[in-house]
Amino acid sequence: MAASLLGGAALGPVFDILLKAVLDVGIKIATFRSKFKSLTNTLNDIKPVFDDIEKLNKALDGREYEIEMFKKQLLAGEELVRKCSKTKCYDALKKWNYSRKLTKLENSLVRFFQVHGFIQVCRDSKIILVNVIEHGKKLDQISSMLRDFSLKNGSSIGFTNSNGSSGWMNGKSFGSSNGNGFSGWSDVPQVSDCVVGFDLPLQELKVKLLEEKEQVVVLSAPAGCGKTTLAAMVCLEDDIKAKYRDIFFVTVSKTANIKRIVGEIFEMKGYKGPNFASEHAAICQLNNLLRRSTSQPVLLVLDDVWSESDFVIESFIFQIPGFKILVTSRSVFPKFDTYKLNLLSEKDAKALFYSSAFKDSIPNVRLDLVHKVVRSCCGFPLALKVVGRSLCGQPELIWFNRVMLQSKRQILFPTENDLLRTLRASIDALDEIDLYSSDATTLRDCYLDLGSFPEDHRIHAAALLDMWVERYNLDEDGMKAMTIFFQLSSQNLVNLALARKDAPAVLGLHNLHYIQQHDLLRELVIHQCDEKPVEERRRLYINIKGNDFPKWWFQQRLQPLQAEVLSIFTDEDFATDWYDVQFPKVEVLVLNFETKTYNLPPFVEQMSQLKTLIVTNNCFFPAKLNNFQLCSLLNLKRISLERISVTSIFTANLQLPNLRKISFIMCEIGEAFENPAANMSYMWPKLVEMNIEYCNDLVEVPAEICDLVDLKKLSICYCHELVALPKELGKLTNLEVLRLHSCTNLSKLPKSVVKLNRLGFLDVYDCVELDFLPTEMDQLCSLRTICMGSRLGFTELPNSVLRLVKLEDVACDEETASLWEYYKEHMRNLRITVIKEDINLNLLHKSLFV
């Protein structure tokens, strides 16, 4: 039978044999259930393009030999699956051998498209461009599959995604994903389980998107009405997903930037964001991309468009069949078809409020007080959720005081004052929640710090930790910060993006990707911080458009200013020298910019109290920093750099004798680390923590890092080109945490790793090329937690793990858990947590990451 399928037969019949075997065996036995489920998903995803690739190969090169080789691989896979069905349940070694082979089989299926499909297409691009109309859809299928595989396995194939995601990245930083998101729809926000009163608006808006009448539909409503939620819900509807081949969900915000928007769409399509010369060039390239890449309808969602940004909408009106734009805005644009979202009815408002204030319990306060609070929220979903959660479990006296407070509250803004008045009472109530820190810091203090970050920005949890550790003396392990995040989330004041919902608590911040704040709540935070005269403000948030500095900047009578937290945002048009100003009490400095080159303000050198510096480049390419002279800052403890060319600062005099932590996120770092002049132990003699994430040019970690003898935490995550750690790693005798999460090309740990006798936390999750752990694992006598699994190819664990007497937690996938179960009966304190994958692993759609 096998022989008859070779030598000229199409791929389809051979493929069907393997698929049938997987389905048959997967139903009958449980031993490899998760492996068969994953393999089945992969086979179902790539089935439709098998024949396309075979035809494309013949049309271009006639490479029948490669097709024949792949047929043999498919038939060998079918034989492997049949052998799995005969494996005995007690034969652990054979089970793990077969498990590893199944993983490699699945990887090889997609690798065929990478090596013999996509790369060949690139090599013959001239031929393909001649036939772009005929083959455009097929190429889009192949490239989409490759992008999804890279997200599925944490690696980069074909295209380089500049944010490494996810994404996450970033998504905007690393392209984002969520449990509710369909894998073919780019960056659609997560939708809460508790949505009330949107059934009718959802159907009415969906009709407008399915009909062919208008190219632009505007979803308009005041802030806090749920426009973004409704837009996300409609994107997730089956008939919308069936019609639109691609859905791009992009946040515009108040500071609209067309080049940034287009760059994000390019990244969603799997391309590195081009360096656009102008906004017109960006629009033209996007138009060409969409025309070339798909013949199916496309939906572009422009979220949070302000009244002065109508030019953004007009810029994206392309004459492409089936192309439609959905806009969400607080404003109405008369020239476009508009759907107005109404406030919630009294019935729906009560239902939403009750779900937040009482959950499943019966109200424990007077109903007249409840109804007064509900009416004060005016039908705004955001207010109902925030106020309800802030009063949840509170005694009746607190309810009464809240009603009285809201009735007396002065109007904050000339518009939306009812909503803002209501929300302010809930934020003020955070003062009642003590964090039990040494200086009586409250939850409100921490919440007001979130205004330091730009509108609609995904805030890294580590950045907030850097602020709070120094300002409020929180513990550096992040557990207290994690409590703060969950408290703010429980009050519906922020949204948390967790990597995995079922991860054990011991992972703490390692399981939190980012925090996001509603733009209206951020406006309220900034307004509260700005109520005092500028010279008295503890937090100073400055947004410089072009070269337009605030007027008070030049009023010398106000200096020196008393701010302790300073945040400065400059846009792409900023091109002037910094005017001198004095900030002698600043402890936290947050700098956000959008230019290729950035001059660090000269007044930074005079910030003698500066403890935390956070520098973020919001462009798509690493920026060069000039004037990075910080040697005079003896109190500087923490630096976080995002999308920065690190070479530009390593050449500066960066000797910081008291620096404790440095973070490089999506930075260009490889060349800097290769610089022999980069003597890190000399520059940062007291460094205890180094964090490197999404640095895709890092291939080898330099041995000089091992001279940082005080280092306690080393985190190198999502660096997909990393292949080797220094053999001298064992010199870091004070190391307590080693995170290598999703370093997908790292194939082994150095032998000296077992000398880290203070290591308590080891994370090698998603290191897909890592085949084994060191034989002498028992020398890691302080190891308490290990994270491993998710497609790892382990066949066995070293017996020495039995002597890890302090090991308490193992977080892993299902197969790895089975391997640890063999040892658990001899390790009484061991807890095994199976982490289920939340990410949709379908290959032919653009999977999203959180």
N, C-alpha and C positions, 0 to 999 in steps of 0.2 A: 504493500500500500504506500509506504513512504517513498519507495523508489519511483512509483508511478507519478508521484506528485512533483518530482524534480524534473528539471530539463524542459522548461517551456511552459509549465502550468502557471497560471496566474497566482498571485500572492493570496487572493481571497480564500480559496479552498484550504490552503495550508493553514492560514490564519484561523479559519473556522474550526479546524481540528483542535488546535490549542485552546481556543475559547471554550469549546464543548467539554474538553477534559477538565478545565479549571472549574466550570460550573458543576459538572458531575461530582467531582471529588470534594469541592467546597461544601456541597449540600450534605454529604455523607459523613464527613469527619470534622471534628472541632479543633484538632491539634494545630492546624495552620490557618485557622479561620480568618484572622486579620490579614495574613499574607495573601490569601486567596481573594479576599475582598478588595484589597488594594490592587492586586494584579488584574482582577476582573474590571475594575474601574478604568485602569490604564488601557486594557484591550478594547473595551467599549468606546473609549475616547478616540483611539487612533484608527479604529476600523474604517471609518468613512474616507480617510485620506490614503489608505494603502494603495488602492488602484490608481489614485491620482499621481502618487509618487512614482509608481512603476511606469506609467505613461510618460511622465515628465522625464524620467531617466532615459527612456528610449528615444524621446524626441530630441534630447540634447546630446547624449553621448553614446547611447546604445550600450549601457553598462549592464548587460544581462548577467555577467559573472557575479556582480555584487548582489543582485536579486537572488541568484541561486544560493549564494552563501547564507543569505538571510533566511531563505526557506529551510535550509538545514538547521539553522538556529531555532526556528519555530518548532520543527519536528523534535529536536533534542529537548526543547522545553516541554513538549507534550509527554515525552518519555519520563522526564523528571517529575511531572505532576502525577503520573500513574504510580511512580515509585513511592511518592509521598503517601499515597493511599494505603500502602502496605506497611507503613512504619508502625512499630509497636509503641504503645503509650509510655512504656517504661524505658525505652531506649533513648535517653536524653542526648547522648552524643550524636546519634544519627539524626534526631529531630533538628538539632541545631545546625548540623551540616546541611541538611535539606533547606532549612529556613534561610540560611545564608545564600544558598544557590538560587532560591526563589527570588530573593532580593536582587541578586545580580542579573537574573533573567529579566526581571522587570526593567532594571536600569538599561540593559542592553537593547531592549525594544526601542526605547526613546533615543538611545545613542545612535541607532541606525539612521534616524531622521537627522540627527545632528551632523553625522559624518558623511553619510551618503546622500542625504537629501538637501539640507539647508546649505551646507558649505559648497556643495556642487552648484546649487542655484546661484550663490554669490559669484562663483568662479565664471559662470556663464551668464552674467548679468546682462551683457549686451544682447544676447539672443533673447533673453526673457523680456527685455524692454521693448523689443520689436513686437512681441506678442503680448504686451502688458494687459490688454483687455481680456484676452482669452485665459491667461494664467493668473491674473491678479487675485482672483478669489482663492485659487489654490495656494499661492504663496502666502496669503494672509492666514490660511488655515495652518500651514506649516510653521510660520513664525509665531503664531499665537500658541501653538502647541509647545514650541521650544521655550517661549517665555514662561508658560505655565509650569513646565517641568523645572525651570530654574527656580521659580517660587516654591514649588512643591518640595524641592530638595535643597533649597537654600543655596543654589549655585547660579552662576551666570553662563548662559549659552547663547552663542550667536551675537546677540546685542549686549552692550554694556549699559546697565542701568546705573546712572550716576549716583542715585541715592542708595544703591545697594539693596533695594527692597524687592519698604518696604517696603523702604519702604519706609522704615518702617517710615518701604518706607516709606519710608518715612514717607513712603507716602509722601505726603509732601516731603517729609524727610524720609521716611521709609514707607512706600505705598501701602495703604492701609487695608486691613481686612477685618472682617467680623463674622461672627457666626451666622448672622442673618443675611449677609451679602451673598448674591449668586456669583459664581466664580467668573462669569463673563462680563461683569459690569464693574467698571473701574471706579473705585473710591466712593462708592455709595455709602453714606453714613449708616451706622448701626441704628436700628429702630427699637425703641423700648417695647417691652412686653405690655406695658400699660398705656394704651392709646384709646382715648374715649372721644366719641363724637365726630369721627372722621370717615365713617362709612359712606355717607352721601357725598361729601366733597371728593373722596377718593374716586368714586365712580364717575362723577361729573368731570373731574380733571382728566381722568383716563380717556373719556370720550373725545376730549379736545386733542389729546395726543395721538389717538388712533385715526382720527379723520384727517383728510388731506387739505382742508380749507386754508388754514393759516400756518405759516412757517414758524412764527414766534408766538409762544403763549406765555403770558406773565401771570404768575401766582402772586397776588398782592394782599398784604395784611399788615397790621401794626406789628412791632417787635413783640416777641413772646407768644405769638398766636400758633406757632407750630408749622410755619411754612416749610422749613427744612425737613421736618419730620414727614409732612405730607408728600413732599417731592421725593424723598427717599422711599416712602411706601409705594408710590406709583411706579417707581423704577423697578421695584421688586415684584410687581404683578406679572403673572405668567404671560398674559396676552401682550403686555408691553415688551417683555423679554423675547417673546416669539417674533415680534415685528422688527425690533431694532438689533442689528448685528453687534453694534457697539453702543454703550452708554457711557458718556464721560461726565463725571460729577465734579465740578470745580468751584471752589469758593472764590468769589471776586473781592468782597469786603470793601471798606471805605477807600482804601488806597489801591485803586484798581491798577493793575499792571499787565498789559496785554502780553508782553514777552514772557512773563512768568506763567500766565495762564496757558499759553501755547506750549511752553516748555513742559508743563505738567502733563498735557495731553500727549506729547511725544513720549514721555516716560511711561505713561499708561499703555501706550502701544508697544513699549519694549525698546524704544530707541533712547540713546543718550540725548538729553536736551541740547539742541544746537545752540551755538553762540550767535544769536540773531543780531544783525547790524542795526535793525530798526524795527518798530512795531509793524510797519508795512511789510517788511521782509518776513517777519514771523507769521503774519496772516497768510501771505502767499505760500509759504512752505507748508503750513497746515492744510491749506486748500489742496495743494498738490498731494500731500500725504493721504488725505481722506479719499481723494479721487482715485489714487493709485492702489490703495490697500483694500478697498472693499466695494462691492457693487450693491450691498445691502443697505437699508435705511440706518441712519445714525441719529442718536439723540444726544444733544449737548445740554447739560444742566448748568446754568450759571447761577450759583447760589449767592444771595446777599448782595444784590446789585443796588447801589445807591442812586439817588435821583440825578446827581451830576455825572453819572457814568453811563448814560444812555448810548454814548459813542461805542462802548464795549459791545453792546448788543448788536449794533449796526455793523461793527467790524467783522462779526462772525456769521453774518448772513451770506451763505455760500449758495450758489446756483447748482446744487447737487441733488439729484432726485432722491426723495425720501429723507432729506436732512431737516431736522427739526430742533428748535431751541426752546427749552423751558427755563424761564427766568423766575427767581424768587426775589421779591423786593418789598420794602416798606412803602414804596412809592407806586404810583400808577403812571404808565407810559401810554398816553392816548393813542399813539400811532399803532400800537400792538394790541392784539386780542388779549383781554384781561379776565382772569378769574379771581374774584374777590373772596377770600376766606373769611368767614364771619367768626366772631367770638362764640364761645360755647354757650349753648342754651343753659338755663338754670338747672335743668335736670342733669345734663351732661357735666356741668360744672360741679354739682354736688357729688356725682359718681366719681369723678377724677379726684376731688378733694378727699373724699372718704377713703379712697384707695391709698392715699399718701398719709393721711392723718391717723387712720385707725387700722389700716391693713385689713385683717380678718376679724378684728375685735369689735365689740359694741361700743359706741361713743360713751365716754365716762364723764362728759361735761354737759351742761345745759344746751339743749338744741338751739335755743335762741342765740347763744354765743356762737355756735357753729355756723348758723345761717348768716350772722353778721360778718363773720370772717370770710365766708364764701362770697357774699355780695361785695365785700371790699376788694376781692380779686378781679371783679368786673368781667369774668369769663375768660381771662387770659390763662391758657394751660400752664405756662411757665410759672406764673404766680401761684396758681392752685397747687402745683406740685411742691414748690419751694416752701410756701407758707405752711402747707399741710404737713410736710415732713418736719419742719422746725417746731411744730406744736405737738407732734406725735409723742404720746406718753406724758405730756406735761399736765400739771394739776390745773384745776379750774381758774385759780387766781392768775396764772400766767396767761390763760386765754383772755380773761377780762382785761388785764393790763395791755395785752396786744391790741385788743379792740380800741381801747382808749388812746393808745399811742398812735395808731394809724389814723384815728379821727383828727388828731391834733397836728399831725406831721405836716410841715410846710411843703409847698410844691417845689419839686427839684428842678424840673425843666418845663418849658412852656408847652411841650407836647408829651403825650404818654405819661402824664404826671400821676394818674391813678395807679398805673402799674408800678412805676418806680417808687412811689410812696409805699406801696404794699411790700415790695421786695426789700426796700431799705430796712423795714422793721425786722425782717428775717435775718438780714446780715448783721444788724446791731445785736440781735439775740445771740450771736456767736460769742459775744463778750462773756456770756454766762458759762461758757465751756472752757474750763481751765486745762491747760496741757501739762500741769504739774512740772513745769520746768523751773529752773533756779530763779528766774526773774518774773514769775507769774504771767508768762505769756498766755494769751488766749487764742482760741481757734480763729477769731476775727483777725488777729495780727497776721496769722499765716495766710488767710484768705486775701487780705489786702495786698500781699506780696505778689499775687498772681497778675496784678496789673502791670508788672514789670515786663511782661512778654507781649508781643504784637497781637493785634486782633486776629482771631481765628487761627492762632498759632498752636501747634501741638507741642506741649511743654514736656520736655524730658523730665522724668521723675528725679533723676540724678542732679539736674540743675537746681531744682527746688531744695533738694537735700543739701547741696553745697551752700545755699543761702541760709537755711535754717540751722544747720550745724553750727555755723559761726555766729549767727544773730541770736539764736535762742538756746545755744548749748545743748542741742539734741545729740543723742548718741550717733556715732558714725556708722553703726551697723544698719541703719535705715528702718528698723522695726517701728520706732516711734513715728517716723515720717509716714510709714505705711498706714499707721493708725489714723494720722491726720487726713491722709488721702481718702480713706474709707469713711471717716466722719464727714468730710465735705461732700463726698458722693452720696452718703445717706441723707444729707440735707438737700439733695438735688441741685447743688451749686456747681458741681463739676461732673464731667463724664470721664470714667477711667477705661482705658483700653488695656485689658489684661492679655498676656500672651496665651495663657491657657486657664480656663475657668476652674478646672478641677485640680490645679497645682497645689501642693502642700504649702501651708503657711510658712514653713521654714525657708522657702525661696524668697519671701519678702519682696523687696524692690526688684529682684531679678525677674519677677513675673509681671512687672508693670512696664508697658511700653511708653505710654505717654498719658498726659492729662489734658483735657480740653474744657474751655469755659465758654459759656454762651456770650456772644458779643454784647448783648444788653447788660448782662451782669458785669462784664468788664467795664462798660461805660459807667455803671453805678459805682464800682470800686474806684475808678479814677476820679469821679466827681467827689466822692467822700474824701479822698486823699487831697483834693485841690481846694477844699473848703477854707482852709487856713491860708493866711498870706504866704507867699512863696518863700519868704525867709524863715518861716516857722514850720514848714512841712517836713515831716520825717521821711516821706517817700515823694520823690520827684520824678514824674513821668513826662518825657519831652519827645514830641514828634516833630521833626524838622522836615518840611516839604521843600524840596529844592534847596535853596540857600537862605530860607526864611527862618531866622532864629526868633525865638520869643522876645518880646520887647524888654522884659525884665532882665534878660541876659546882659544888657549893656548898662543897667542901672547900678553903678558901683555902690550906692548907698545900701543895697541889699546884701552886699558881700561882707564877710564870708557867709555862705548859705549853710543851713543846719541839717540838710538832708542826710539820712543814713543809708537810704536805698536810692540809687540813681539809675534810671533807664533812659537811654537815648536811641531813637530810631531815625535813621536817615535813608532817603530813597535813592534811586539810581541817578537822579539829577543833582545830587549833592556834589559840589565841586569847588569848595572854598576852603580857606584856612580856618582853623578853629580859633575863635576869639577866647581870650584868656578869662577864666573865671575860677573862683576858689570854692572847693568842696572839702573842707578839712575833716568833716565827720563821716564821710561816706565809707561804709563798710562793705557794701555790695554794689558793684557796677555791672550793668547789663547793656551791652552794645549790640544793636542790630543794624545791618546795612545791606545795600543791594548793588555794590560796585565791585569791579574786578580788583581794584586796589583800594586799600583803606589805610588812611593815616590815623594812627592812634592819637586821640587828643593829647596835646602836650601837658594839659593840667593833670592828667592821670599820675604823672610822676610826683605830684605834690600831695597826693591822697595818702597821707601817712597812716591813716587808720584802715585803709582798704584791706579786706580779708578774702573777698571772693570776686573773681573777674570772670564774666561769661561773655564770650564774643561769638556772634552768630552771623554768618554770611547767608543771606536768603536767595542768592543767585544759584545757578545750577553748576557752576564751576568753582573749584577752590580759588580763593582770593589771596592776594599777596598783602601781608601786613607790613606797613612801614612805621618807623618810630616806636618799635616795640621795646622800649627801654623801661624796665621795671625794677632795676637793681636797687633803687632807693626805697622800695616798698618792703620794709622788713616785716610787716605784719601780714603780707599776702600769703594765704594758706592754700587757696584752691583756684585753679584755672580750668575753664572749660572752653574748648575751641571747636567750632563746627564749620565744615567746608572751608578750611584754611590750608594754604600751602605752608606746611610746617617748615620747609626749607628756609622760607623768608624770615622766620624768627630764630631758627637755630644759628643763623649767621650773626645774629645780634648778641649782645652781651646779656645773657639770660640767667645770670647767676642769682638764684633766689634761695638764700640760706634757710628759710623757714617754710618753704613750700611743702605741703603735705600731700596734695592730690593734684593730678593733671589728667584731663580727659581730651581725647582726640576723636571726634565724631565726624565721619565722612570726610576726613582730611586727606590731603596728599602727603603721605608720610614716609614712603619707602626710601626716597632719595635722601631725605634728612637723616634717617636712621643709618644710612650707609656712609654718612659723612664722618670721617675719622676725628674731626674736631668736636663732634657732639659727645662730649664727656659728661654724661648724665649724672654720674656720681659726684662730679665736681660742681655742676650747675645746681643740682637739687639734693644736697647731702641728707636731708631729713624726709625725703619723699617716702610715704607709706602706702600710697595707692596710685595705680596707673590704670586708666580705662581707655581702651582702643576699640572703636566700633565702626563697622562698615567702611573700613579703609582698604579699598580693593587693590591698592598697589603695594600692600605689605606682603612680601613673599617669604622673608625670613626675619625672625626677631633677632636683633643684634645681641651679641654676647655682652655688650656693655650694660645692658639692663640688669644683668646678674651682679653687677657691682653695687647696685642699690641695696645695700645690706639691711636697711631698715624697712624694706618693702614688705607690707603685710597683705596687700590685695593686688592681684594682677588679673585684669579682665581683658581678654582679646576675643571679641565676639563678632560674628557675621563678616569675618575677613576671609572671603572665599578663595583668595589666591595664596593664602598662607600655607606653606608646605613643611616648615620646620621650626622647631623651637631650639634655642641654644642648648648644646650638650652640658653647659655649665649651670643649668637651671637649679641644680641642687645647692648652689652657693647661697640661694635665697633662704637661709635657714629660719628667717622670721615670717616667711610667707604663711598666711592662714587661709586665704581664699585664692583659688586658681580657676578662672572661668574661661573656657575655650568654646563656648556655645556656637554651634553652626559654623565652625571653620571647616568647610566641606572638603578641602584638599589636604588636610592634616592627616597623615597616615600613621604616625606613631608618636608616642611620648618619649622624651629622652630618658635613658636609663637612670640618670641622676635624680629623676623626679621622686624616687623613693627616699631620698635623703631629706625631704621636706617634712621633718618630724613634727612640725607645728601645724601642718596643713589640716584644716578642719572641714573645708568645703571644696569639692572638686566637681566641675561641670564639663562634661564632654558630650552633652546632648547634641544630636544632629551632626556629629563629626563622622560623616558617612564613610570615609576611607579608613577609619580607625578600626583595625581588626582585632586588637588584643590589648589587655591591660598588662602592666609590668608584672613579672612573675613574683617579685618580692614585695607585693602590695602590703604585707603585714608591717613593713617598716614605717608605713604612714600611721604611726601609733596614735595620732590625734584626730584622725579622719572621722567625722560625725555624719556628713551628708555627701552623697554622690548622686549626680544626675547623669544618666546615660540612656541611650536607646534611640528610638525613632530611625529605623532603617539601618542600624548598626549591623556590621557583619560578624559579630562575635559568635564563635562556635562553642566557647566555654569560658568560664572564669577561672583564674588561678586559684588553687586550693588555699593559697595563703590568705584569701579574704576571710577565711574562718577565724583568723587571729586578729582581725580588726575589732578589737574588744570595745572600742568606743563608737563604732558605727551604729547610728540610730535610724537614719532615713535614707532610703533609696527611691528616687523619682525616676521612672523609666516607662518604656512602652510595654505592651502586653507580652511580647516574646521575651524581652529581657527580664521581665518579672518572673516568668516561668523558670528562667535560669537561676535567679536568686532564691526562688522557693526551695530549691534543693538544699540550700545552705541555711535557710531560715530556722529550721528546727534546732540547729546548733547555735543560733545567735538570737537569744531570747528577747533582746531589746530592739531587734530590727523591725522597722516599719517599712513596708513596700507600698508605694503609691503609684498606681498605673495612670499615666497621663494620656488621655485620649486626644487625638488630633481634632482641633476645632476647624481646621482649614479645609475647605472644599478642594479635593485633590483632582478634579477633572482637568484633563490636559488641554482640551481644545478651547478653553476659555481663559481669560486673564484672571487668575486666582488672586485674591486680595489677602493682605497680611496685616495683623495687628500686633 
